Amino acid sequence: MMPTSRRICVTGATGKAGRVTVTELREHGYEVVATDTALTGDDVAAGVLKADLTDYGQATVALRGTDAVVHLANIPAPGRSTPAVTFNANMAMNFNVFHAAAALGLTRVVWASSETTLGLPFGGPAEQIPGAAGQPPRYAPVDEDHFPVPATTYALSKVASETVAEQIARWSGIPFVGLRISNIMETRDYQRFPSYWPDPQLRKWNLWGYVDVRDVAAACRLGLEADVTGSQNVIIAAADTVMNRPSRDVLAEVFPGVPLSREIGEFGTLLAIDRAKQALGYEPRHSWREEIHNRLSRTGPGALAVVSPVTVVTGLTPGRGHAGTKVTITGLNLTGATAVRFGAAKAKFTVVSPTKITATAPSGTRTAAVTVTTPFGTSVATSATRFTYTA
């Protein structure tokens, strides 16, 4: 952990990622100078500095006296403003912060690039060619080499800013870490996920990717601490997708011509995070699967309200055994089950009640995720649904 005297400027500090990043840094001993343009009375009382970073002088004042900057302030997505306003505002903010950081002798710049630099929206409408369809990815999982493919002026602002960062890093010797961040989710956003499951077309635009805001905050901190040089740009995404179906199956259904470049986990992300792991030590620690499992498994305050019934597996008894072991599966909405799988292997089973199934473990090795398929969909795999095979 960095010493508490280390002063970090966080721009965009009142936004979704900014607020959590400020908390993350302070919890790890950093002193934070927070700045943004949209402030509440509470923000002002908390000492957040109002600064318009499209003005170079204000950017310089915001960064003066700090050691490094986490730059999150930008128009955050296409469609929020006109294309020209989006591009010009983002470029002005990014250049001003990057150049001021170098001029003031800061030691590190961590900043929010975007997954959109990789070609998003895949299969979606083309911003600059009305009526044209967006292109699919060349391969999956999409990684840092699937760049640059800006399809919107927002994405173009991020691609151009990566070039600016590379050159200012070269001039100044200051390390720049660009985070190509996926679609940021708070825990309350997870209640929408079951509505995506019936139609994989809904989230094809970013290969069903997302990232928990807490993991974004951790990535910002790791970007400050990593031993890197030059300008490094890495994808920041969750380890899984938003879907409750195997990633390979969803990709094959929606983008049948897109090859898999390597093996992926059953529900593994199609936005490769390997380089973020290598360069920053990034390990996403939060998944909607754990959150939705925990909240669907309880009633009363904190229970998750969803738009349709969802099949949930809450536990296995026993959780260890060999082929032929009788396993009791408990959960919710198990009536009408059409399949029980231990990994990819189908098991013989009997539905006892809406909350209980008995199944016979099929042949297998190591650890298998147990899932139940019903007319409501397939249950999600969590740590509570793992069956470990014993010799």
N, C-alpha and C positions, 0 to 999 in steps of 0.2 A: 504493500500500500504506500502511496505517495505521502510525504509529510504534510501536516495540516497547513503549513505556510504556503503551499502551492496554490496559486490563485488562478482560477479558470473562468474565462468569460463564456457564458452559454447564451447564444442568441436564439431567438424564437422560444424563449424560456417559458412563456405562458401557453404554448401549444401542447398538443397531446403528448408528443415525445419529449418536449422541453421540460415540462413539469416533472416528469418521472426521472429524467436525466439529472436535473438539479438535485433531486432527493438522493439518487444513486451516488452522485459525486460527494455530497455532504456526508452521507453515511460511510464513505470510504476515506474521510479525512481531508477532503479538499475544501478550500475556501472558494465560494462561487460568487461571481459577479453576473447577475442575471439581467438580460435586456430583451425588450420586445417593443412592438408598437401598440398592440391592443392590450391595455391594462385596466384591471378593475381597481376599485378603491383598496381592496385587500392587497393587490399586487403592489400598489404604490406604497402602502403602509409597510410592506415586507421589504422595501428597498429596491424593487425592480426598476431599472433605468429605462425610460422611454427613449428610444433612439430609432431614427429612420436610417437604415443602413444603405439605402440608395444614395445617401449623401455621404461623400467620403469623409468630410470633417466629423460627422456624427459617428461614423464607424471607427475613426481613429480615437475619439474620446472614449467610446465604449470599451475599446481594447487596451487603452493606456493603463499601465500599472498591473497588467495581468501577465502570467507566464505562458499561457496557451489558450486556445479558443476551441470550443465545440460549437460549430456554426450550423444551426438548424433552421434559421430564418429564411424562408422562401415562400413564394406562392406554391402550395404543396402538391398540386395535381393539375392535369389539363382540365379545361372546362370551367375553372373558377373565375377566370377573367378572359378577355379576348386573347388570341394567340400572341399578338404583338406586345400587349401589356405584360403577359406572362414571361415572354422571352426577355424583354428589356429590363423588367424589374429584377428577375432572377440573376441576369448577367451583371447588372449594376451592383446588387448586394454581394454577389460572390467575388467579383473582382475587388471591390472596395475592402471587404474583409481579408481576402488573401493578401492584397498588396499592403494594407495597413499592418497586418501581422508581420510581414517581412520587414517593413520599414521600422517597426517598433522593436524588432529583435525577439519576437516570441519564439518559443522552442518547439511548438507543435501546432498544426492545424488539423482538426478532425471535423469533417463536414458531411452533410447529407447530400449524396448523389441520389441515384434512383434506379430501381429495377427497370424502369422504362427505357433506359439507355440500351437495353438488350433486345429491343424489338417489340415491346408491348404497345398496344394491345394485340395479342396474337389472335388472328381470325376475327378481329373486331372491325368497326368502321374506320376508314382512313381519314384522318383530320384534313389533310391537304388535298385529297382527291375525292370529292363528294361522290357517293354512290359506290366507291370501290371498297372491296373487302381487304382487311388486313391480312398480312402474310402469316403462315404458321412458322414455328421455330424450325431451324434447320436440323436440329437434333435435341434430344433431352437426356439427362437433365441439362438445362441451359446453364452455361458457366460464363466466366469472365471473358472467354475468347469469343463469345457470341456478341461481339461489340465492334464498332458502334452501329446500331440500327435504330436511330430515332424515328419514330412514326408520328410524333406530335412536336409542336414548338416547345412544349414543356420539356420533353425528352431532349430536344435539341439544345435547350439551355443547359441541361446537365452534361451532355456530351461536350459542348463547348467549354463549360466550366472545368471539366476534367483536364482539358488541354491547357487552360489557364493555370490550373493548379500544378500541372507537370512542369510548366516553364518557370513559374515563380519558385517552385521547390528547387529547380536547377540553379536559378539565379542566387537564391538565398542560402541553400543548404538546409533549409527547414523541412523536416518530414511532413508530408501531407497524407492524410488517410481519408479517402473517400468511401463512404458507406453506401452501397447500392441497395437501399432499404426496400423491402417488400411492403405490401399493404399492411399498415400498422393496425393492430387490434388491441382494445382493452378487454378485460374479462366480460364486461357487459355486452360486448359485441358478439360473443360466442352464442348467445341465444338465437341469433339469426342463422347459424350454420345448418341446422336441420332443414331449413327451407331450401338450401342449395342442393341437397342430396338427390332429389328426384330428377333434376335436370342438370347434367354436367356442363351444358352450354353456358350456364349462367356465370361461371367463374373461369371459363377457358382462357380469358384474356390475359391472365398472368399465370397460367398453368396451375391454377387452384392453390396459389401460394398465399402466404400471410406471415406475419411475425408478431409476437406478443410485444407490447410496448416495453415491458420490463427487460426483455432481451435486447431491444434497441438501446435502452439506457446502459445496459451492461456493455454492449458493443462500443458505445461512445467512450466509456471509461477505459476499456481495453485498448481502444485506439490511442488514447493518451499514453498508455503504459507500454505498448508493444515496442520491441526493438526493431524498428524499420528505418529505412532511408528512402530518399526520393519521394515519389508520389505513388502510393499504393491504393488500388480501388478493388473492393471486395463485396460480394453479395452477402446481405444480412437477411436471413429468412428463418422460419421455423424448420424443424427437422421433419415435419410431415406436411400434408396438404389439408385443405378444408373439407375434403370428402371422406365418406365412411366406406369407400370402396378402394380396392387395391389401385395404386397409382398407375401400374402398368395397364390395367384394364381400362381405366378412364382415358388415358392417353390414346390407346388403340381405338377406342370408340369415337373420340372427337377428332383426333388427328392421326388417322390410320397410316398416313405416309411418313410420319416422323419417326426415325429410328431411335432406339435407346442406345446411347454411347457406352453404357456400362450397366452393371447390375445395380438395382436399387432395392431398398427395403420395401416391405409389403405396402406400407402407407407412406413411403419415403418422399421427401420433397423432390420436385422437378426443377427447383432453382438451387443449383449446387452451392453448398456452403463450405466446401473443402478448403478453399484458399483462405477464407476467413478463419477457419480453424488453425491452419498452418501459420498464417501471418500474425494473427491477433490472439490466438488461443480461445477463439469464440466457440462456445458450446451453448446452443439454445436450451434453456432449462424449463421453458413453459410451453404447454400444448393445450389446445382446446379439449383434447381427449380426456385429460385428467380433470380439467375444470368442469366440463359438461357431465362427466361421469359422476363426480362428487355432488353436483347440484341436482342432477336427475334422480340420484339415489336417496334424496331426502325430501321431506315435505315441510310446509310452513315457511317461515321467513328464510330467505336465501335460496329457496327452491327455484329451479329454472322453469320459466314459462316458455313453451315452444309452440310453433304454429300447427303442429300435427303430432300424433303419437309417435314415439321413438322407441325402438327396441334397445334395451340396455342390459348388459350382463354386469352384475355387481360382484360376483364371487364364484369360486370353484371349490368343491370339497370332494376329495382331497385335491391339493394343487400340485401333487407329485405322484408319480406312479409309472406303470409300464403299459404296453399295449394290452388291452383287455380290461384295464382298471375301470370300475364303475364310478363315474364322476357326476356329482349333483351340481347343476348349473342354476344359480339363482339370478333373478333380475326383474325387469319390468317389460310388459307387453310381449311376452313370449308365445302367446296363443297364435296358432296357425303357422308355427315354424316350418319352414320347408327345407332347411339345411342347418347342420351344425358342423363346423370345421375346426380341426386342430391344425392350425397353419393352413396348408392347402389341401390337407387330407380330410375327406368326408367321414363323419362318424355316424354310427347307428344311434338313434335316440328315441325317447318317448316324452311327449309333452304331458307333464303331470298337472300343471295349473298355469295361469297367466304369469306366475312368478317362479316356476320351477320346471326344469327339464332334467331328465337323467340320460346320460350318454355313455357310450363305451369308447374309451380312448382307442383310436386306430394306431397302426404302426407309426413310429416316429422316433426322432432323436433330438437330443438337447432340449430346447424350449420352444413351445408352439403357442401362438396366440389363438385363443378359443373365441370363435364368433358364432352368432346365431342370426340366421336370415329368416325374416318374416315378411308378410305383405307390407309392413311399415318400413322395411329396409334391413340393412345389416348392422349389427351392433359394432361399436368401435372397440379397438384393442387398447387396453390400458394395462398398467402393472398388475391390476387385480384379476386379469383374465389370462394370465400366463400359466401354462401347464408344463412342468418340467419332467422330462422322461428320465427314469432311473434304470440302471442296468438290471 
